[in-house]
Structures are given as structure tokens and as C-alpha cells.
Amino acid sequence: MKRFIFAFCFFSVLTFSVSAQENSTPEEEPEIQETYKYEMNGKGDQFIKIAIMPSFPLNFGDQMKIGGAAQLGYFRFLNSWLALGGELMAGYNLTKGSNIFTYVPITFGVLFQPSVWKFEFPITLSTGFAFETCQNKKYFPGLVFKADAGAFFRIAETWSFGLTGQFVMLPQWYTSTENAKSDQALYMQVSASARYHF
């Protein structure tokens, strides 16, 4: 009889512990499926741009010839289509008499960039100041206005290549009694550019 009571108690405790374990297992939570939309650019993304370009003078007639320029830029995105940044350019044009007009503009601006698939279409407006020299005459600070639009193809997550058309205005205003009149230089530039995204 003692064995029967012992066996009954043993099986009762065992059955109770198994049923307690079954009841204590947590219910499975339903899987939450997260949707992720990939965007080429997001808030905080940045890029560095390098470009080389011919520089076509628009308002000097035969007084100035085609020149060239190189540009280095940095931009940081505020969201997927808007960025702020700056650019440094160094350019030159040959003038009549084989003189050289050089300019080094430093600009700050805003970039609006819609994109379709792997194509990006940046539109930039910027302003700043420039160092200008010609025939040992220096002009600083010169004001600069720039507007450009381009098309880029993102070949990898970190690199894109493209072409950009750029309009540059360098006004010169003289207020002293120097033997010089106020003028402005207008240029159209077409650049081949590479951008490193990070």
C-alpha cells in the first residue's frame, strides 16, 4: 500500500510539473514584417565631387578665349533630395595678347536632387566670393553667382559619374576713382564629374 501511495504521489507531481511547463510556455507572437524602402540618399549622407571642364566666355567677344577649370565640392543631405554644401574652383581663360585671367571662386549653396532608378539629376544654386587676377591686377573679394544642372549615373553605392552644365557670373564693381569701369564676366562650363558617396 505504501508503494501504491508513493507511486500515485510521484505520478501526480510529475503530471503537475509537465502541465505547468506547458502552461508557462509563452504564446508565439505574430511576426511583424517590416517594409524597407531603399533610397540612394538619406539624411546625413554626404558626397565629395571632383570635376574638370572647359570654360566658355559669353560676353567678351574676341577679347577672351576658351579656358578651363577644375572643381572640388562637398555636400551633405538634409533629406533624400535636399543637400547643403560648398565648392572650390580654380579656372583660367586666355585673353587677347596672350594674357591669362585666373579666378578661384569659393561658393556655398543648396542642391536639389530628384532621382529615378540609378539616375540622379542635381540642380544647384550657390554664391560666394572669388580671387581674380589678370595682368598683375588683383580683384578681391569678387562676388560669384553659380547655377548648374546635371545628370549622374550611380554605378555603385559609393560612386556616380555624370555631366553638368554650369553658368558662372563674376561681377566686378569699382567704387574708387581707378581708371576702371564696373563689369561682369559670364561663363558657361560643361563638366565631366565623379562623386564619391559616403
Contacts in CASP RR format, 6 or more apart in sequence:
PFRMAT RR
TARGET T0000
AUTHOR 0000-0000-0000
METHOD contacts of the structure
MODEL  1
MKRFIFAFCFFSVLTFSVSAQENSTPEEEPEIQETYKYEMNGKGDQFIKI
AIMPSFPLNFGDQMKIGGAAQLGYFRFLNSWLALGGELMAGYNLTKGSNI
FTYVPITFGVLFQPSVWKFEFPITLSTGFAFETCQNKKYFPGLVFKADAG
AFFRIAETWSFGLTGQFVMLPQWYTSTENAKSDQALYMQVSASARYHF
39 80 0 8 1.000
40 80 0 8 1.000
40 115 0 8 1.000
40 118 0 8 1.000
40 120 0 8 1.000
40 154 0 8 1.000
41 77 0 8 1.000
41 80 0 8 1.000
41 81 0 8 1.000
41 83 0 8 1.000
41 113 0 8 1.000
41 115 0 8 1.000
41 197 0 8 1.000
42 77 0 8 1.000
42 79 0 8 1.000
42 80 0 8 1.000
43 77 0 8 1.000
43 78 0 8 1.000
43 79 0 8 1.000
43 80 0 8 1.000
44 76 0 8 1.000
44 77 0 8 1.000
44 78 0 8 1.000
45 76 0 8 1.000
45 77 0 8 1.000
45 197 0 8 1.000
45 198 0 8 1.000
46 74 0 8 1.000
46 75 0 8 1.000
46 76 0 8 1.000
46 77 0 8 1.000
46 197 0 8 1.000
46 198 0 8 1.000
47 74 0 8 1.000
47 75 0 8 1.000
47 160 0 8 1.000
47 195 0 8 1.000
47 196 0 8 1.000
47 197 0 8 1.000
47 198 0 8 1.000
48 72 0 8 1.000
48 73 0 8 1.000
48 74 0 8 1.000
48 195 0 8 1.000
48 196 0 8 1.000
48 198 0 8 1.000
49 71 0 8 1.000
49 72 0 8 1.000
49 73 0 8 1.000
49 74 0 8 1.000
49 75 0 8 1.000
49 87 0 8 1.000
49 193 0 8 1.000
49 194 0 8 1.000
49 195 0 8 1.000
50 70 0 8 1.000
50 71 0 8 1.000
50 72 0 8 1.000
50 73 0 8 1.000
50 193 0 8 1.000
50 194 0 8 1.000
50 195 0 8 1.000
51 70 0 8 1.000
51 71 0 8 1.000
51 164 0 8 1.000
51 191 0 8 1.000
51 192 0 8 1.000
51 193 0 8 1.000
51 194 0 8 1.000
52 68 0 8 1.000
52 69 0 8 1.000
52 70 0 8 1.000
52 71 0 8 1.000
52 191 0 8 1.000
52 192 0 8 1.000
53 68 0 8 1.000
53 69 0 8 1.000
53 70 0 8 1.000
53 71 0 8 1.000
53 164 0 8 1.000
53 166 0 8 1.000
53 189 0 8 1.000
53 190 0 8 1.000
53 191 0 8 1.000
53 192 0 8 1.000
54 66 0 8 1.000
54 67 0 8 1.000
54 68 0 8 1.000
54 69 0 8 1.000
54 189 0 8 1.000
54 190 0 8 1.000
55 66 0 8 1.000
55 67 0 8 1.000
55 68 0 8 1.000
55 69 0 8 1.000
55 91 0 8 1.000
55 92 0 8 1.000
55 93 0 8 1.000
55 168 0 8 1.000
55 187 0 8 1.000
55 188 0 8 1.000
55 189 0 8 1.000
56 66 0 8 1.000
56 67 0 8 1.000
56 187 0 8 1.000
56 188 0 8 1.000
56 189 0 8 1.000
57 64 0 8 1.000
57 65 0 8 1.000
57 66 0 8 1.000
57 93 0 8 1.000
57 185 0 8 1.000
57 186 0 8 1.000
57 187 0 8 1.000
58 186 0 8 1.000
58 187 0 8 1.000
58 188 0 8 1.000
59 184 0 8 1.000
59 185 0 8 1.000
59 186 0 8 1.000
60 185 0 8 1.000
62 96 0 8 1.000
63 95 0 8 1.000
63 96 0 8 1.000
64 93 0 8 1.000
64 94 0 8 1.000
64 95 0 8 1.000
64 96 0 8 1.000
64 101 0 8 1.000
65 93 0 8 1.000
65 94 0 8 1.000
65 95 0 8 1.000
66 93 0 8 1.000
66 94 0 8 1.000
67 91 0 8 1.000
67 92 0 8 1.000
67 93 0 8 1.000
67 94 0 8 1.000
68 91 0 8 1.000
68 92 0 8 1.000
68 93 0 8 1.000
68 189 0 8 1.000
69 89 0 8 1.000
69 90 0 8 1.000
69 91 0 8 1.000
69 92 0 8 1.000
69 189 0 8 1.000
69 191 0 8 1.000
70 89 0 8 1.000
70 90 0 8 1.000
70 91 0 8 1.000
71 87 0 8 1.000
71 88 0 8 1.000
71 89 0 8 1.000
71 90 0 8 1.000
71 191 0 8 1.000
71 193 0 8 1.000
72 87 0 8 1.000
72 88 0 8 1.000
72 89 0 8 1.000
73 85 0 8 1.000
73 86 0 8 1.000
73 87 0 8 1.000
73 88 0 8 1.000
74 85 0 8 1.000
74 86 0 8 1.000
74 87 0 8 1.000
75 83 0 8 1.000
75 84 0 8 1.000
75 85 0 8 1.000
75 86 0 8 1.000
75 111 0 8 1.000
76 83 0 8 1.000
76 84 0 8 1.000
76 85 0 8 1.000
77 83 0 8 1.000
78 84 0 8 1.000
81 112 0 8 1.000
81 113 0 8 1.000
81 114 0 8 1.000
81 115 0 8 1.000
82 110 0 8 1.000
82 111 0 8 1.000
82 112 0 8 1.000
82 113 0 8 1.000
83 110 0 8 1.000
83 111 0 8 1.000
83 113 0 8 1.000
84 108 0 8 1.000
84 109 0 8 1.000
84 110 0 8 1.000
84 111 0 8 1.000
85 108 0 8 1.000
85 109 0 8 1.000
85 110 0 8 1.000
85 111 0 8 1.000
86 106 0 8 1.000
86 107 0 8 1.000
86 108 0 8 1.000
86 109 0 8 1.000
86 126 0 8 1.000
87 105 0 8 1.000
87 106 0 8 1.000
87 107 0 8 1.000
87 126 0 8 1.000
87 146 0 8 1.000
88 104 0 8 1.000
88 105 0 8 1.000
88 106 0 8 1.000
89 103 0 8 1.000
89 104 0 8 1.000
89 105 0 8 1.000
89 107 0 8 1.000
90 102 0 8 1.000
90 103 0 8 1.000
90 104 0 8 1.000
91 102 0 8 1.000
91 103 0 8 1.000
91 104 0 8 1.000
92 100 0 8 1.000
92 101 0 8 1.000
92 102 0 8 1.000
92 103 0 8 1.000
93 100 0 8 1.000
93 101 0 8 1.000
93 187 0 8 1.000
94 100 0 8 1.000
94 101 0 8 1.000
95 101 0 8 1.000
95 134 0 8 1.000
99 134 0 8 1.000
99 135 0 8 1.000
100 134 0 8 1.000
101 132 0 8 1.000
101 133 0 8 1.000
101 134 0 8 1.000
101 185 0 8 1.000
102 132 0 8 1.000
102 133 0 8 1.000
102 134 0 8 1.000
103 130 0 8 1.000
103 131 0 8 1.000
103 132 0 8 1.000
103 133 0 8 1.000
103 170 0 8 1.000
103 185 0 8 1.000
104 130 0 8 1.000
104 131 0 8 1.000
104 132 0 8 1.000
105 128 0 8 1.000
105 129 0 8 1.000
105 130 0 8 1.000
105 144 0 8 1.000
105 146 0 8 1.000
105 168 0 8 1.000
105 170 0 8 1.000
106 128 0 8 1.000
106 129 0 8 1.000
106 130 0 8 1.000
106 144 0 8 1.000
107 126 0 8 1.000
107 127 0 8 1.000
107 128 0 8 1.000
107 144 0 8 1.000
107 146 0 8 1.000
108 126 0 8 1.000
108 127 0 8 1.000
108 128 0 8 1.000
109 124 0 8 1.000
109 125 0 8 1.000
109 126 0 8 1.000
109 127 0 8 1.000
110 124 0 8 1.000
110 125 0 8 1.000
110 126 0 8 1.000
111 122 0 8 1.000
111 123 0 8 1.000
111 124 0 8 1.000
112 122 0 8 1.000
112 123 0 8 1.000
112 124 0 8 1.000
113 120 0 8 1.000
113 121 0 8 1.000
113 122 0 8 1.000
113 123 0 8 1.000
114 120 0 8 1.000
114 121 0 8 1.000
115 121 0 8 1.000
118 153 0 8 1.000
118 154 0 8 1.000
118 155 0 8 1.000
119 151 0 8 1.000
119 152 0 8 1.000
119 153 0 8 1.000
119 154 0 8 1.000
120 151 0 8 1.000
120 152 0 8 1.000
120 153 0 8 1.000
120 154 0 8 1.000
120 160 0 8 1.000
121 149 0 8 1.000
121 150 0 8 1.000
121 151 0 8 1.000
121 152 0 8 1.000
122 148 0 8 1.000
122 149 0 8 1.000
122 150 0 8 1.000
122 152 0 8 1.000
122 164 0 8 1.000
123 148 0 8 1.000
123 149 0 8 1.000
123 150 0 8 1.000
124 146 0 8 1.000
124 147 0 8 1.000
124 148 0 8 1.000
124 149 0 8 1.000
125 146 0 8 1.000
125 147 0 8 1.000
126 144 0 8 1.000
126 145 0 8 1.000
126 146 0 8 1.000
126 147 0 8 1.000
127 143 0 8 1.000
127 144 0 8 1.000
127 145 0 8 1.000
127 146 0 8 1.000
128 143 0 8 1.000
128 144 0 8 1.000
128 145 0 8 1.000
129 140 0 8 1.000
129 141 0 8 1.000
129 142 0 8 1.000
129 143 0 8 1.000
129 144 0 8 1.000
130 140 0 8 1.000
130 141 0 8 1.000
130 142 0 8 1.000
130 143 0 8 1.000
130 144 0 8 1.000
130 170 0 8 1.000
131 138 0 8 1.000
131 139 0 8 1.000
131 140 0 8 1.000
131 141 0 8 1.000
131 142 0 8 1.000
132 138 0 8 1.000
132 139 0 8 1.000
132 140 0 8 1.000
132 142 0 8 1.000
132 170 0 8 1.000
132 172 0 8 1.000
133 139 0 8 1.000
139 172 0 8 1.000
142 170 0 8 1.000
142 171 0 8 1.000
142 172 0 8 1.000
143 170 0 8 1.000
143 171 0 8 1.000
143 173 0 8 1.000
144 168 0 8 1.000
144 169 0 8 1.000
144 170 0 8 1.000
145 168 0 8 1.000
145 169 0 8 1.000
145 171 0 8 1.000
146 166 0 8 1.000
146 167 0 8 1.000
146 168 0 8 1.000
146 169 0 8 1.000
147 166 0 8 1.000
147 167 0 8 1.000
148 164 0 8 1.000
148 165 0 8 1.000
148 166 0 8 1.000
148 167 0 8 1.000
149 164 0 8 1.000
149 165 0 8 1.000
150 162 0 8 1.000
150 163 0 8 1.000
150 164 0 8 1.000
150 165 0 8 1.000
151 162 0 8 1.000
151 163 0 8 1.000
152 160 0 8 1.000
152 161 0 8 1.000
152 162 0 8 1.000
152 193 0 8 1.000
152 195 0 8 1.000
153 160 0 8 1.000
153 161 0 8 1.000
153 162 0 8 1.000
154 160 0 8 1.000
154 197 0 8 1.000
155 161 0 8 1.000
157 197 0 8 1.000
158 196 0 8 1.000
158 197 0 8 1.000
158 198 0 8 1.000
159 194 0 8 1.000
159 195 0 8 1.000
159 196 0 8 1.000
159 197 0 8 1.000
160 194 0 8 1.000
160 195 0 8 1.000
160 197 0 8 1.000
161 192 0 8 1.000
161 193 0 8 1.000
161 194 0 8 1.000
161 195 0 8 1.000
162 192 0 8 1.000
162 193 0 8 1.000
162 194 0 8 1.000
163 190 0 8 1.000
163 191 0 8 1.000
163 192 0 8 1.000
163 193 0 8 1.000
164 190 0 8 1.000
164 191 0 8 1.000
164 193 0 8 1.000
165 188 0 8 1.000
165 189 0 8 1.000
165 190 0 8 1.000
165 191 0 8 1.000
166 188 0 8 1.000
166 189 0 8 1.000
166 190 0 8 1.000
166 191 0 8 1.000
167 186 0 8 1.000
167 187 0 8 1.000
167 188 0 8 1.000
167 189 0 8 1.000
168 185 0 8 1.000
168 186 0 8 1.000
168 187 0 8 1.000
168 188 0 8 1.000
168 189 0 8 1.000
169 184 0 8 1.000
169 185 0 8 1.000
169 186 0 8 1.000
169 187 0 8 1.000
170 184 0 8 1.000
170 185 0 8 1.000
170 186 0 8 1.000
170 187 0 8 1.000
171 182 0 8 1.000
171 183 0 8 1.000
171 184 0 8 1.000
171 185 0 8 1.000
172 182 0 8 1.000
172 183 0 8 1.000
172 184 0 8 1.000
172 185 0 8 1.000
173 182 0 8 1.000
174 180 0 8 1.000
174 181 0 8 1.000
174 182 0 8 1.000
END
